Amino acid sequence: MTPPEQQSLRVLVANEDRERLKEMAEVSRTLGSEVVAREIMVGQVAEVARDLLPDIAIVGLHDDHTDHALGMISEIVGEGICPVIAVTNGANPDFARDAAAMGIFAYTSTFDPQALMGAIEVAMRRFGQAEQLEGALARRAVIERAKGVLMERYGLDERAAFERLREQSRSSSTKLIDVSAAVLQAHALLRETPS
């Protein structure tokens, strides 16, 4: 019943109620995950996440104490270490909306193992996509900066600068990002030192 990609997940579970926390940990274990931490305190959850680097965090809402659960979500999301799933025991659209605004990657209104497994799959996929997008944006920024260097140095327009980078990439069988990084590195070395 446990999907192979779920077997090695390291999970942080967080909830203000110890009994609910225990239940969350048990459900996570039935899915083949390793529960690396259980946290109750808002002020400590970020430190625990930094120290243990879990693959995913599951934050439960208890008795509609939304401030506590949202505080935990905010702390974990602020660290950017892992995706966060918000779990309620019954529908709570206001909490789900607020948690989504804080940056959760998935939500479920039940502690049912099947629902939680689906939320974990969604969260892990969305987190992977976010990391890919972040990497793509970083690569694009390097290429844009390299184009700027060529535009300034050789008086080229944007298209001509890009073509020069692409031509070098093709002729040297080097990735465009690597050519762009080399341009930036050479530019840093060749700048004149101020007198």
Summary of the structure (lengths in Angstrom):
residues: 195
radius of gyration: 23.0
end to end distance: 69.8
largest distance: 69.8
contacts: 603
relative contact order: 0.10
helix: 63%
strand: 12%
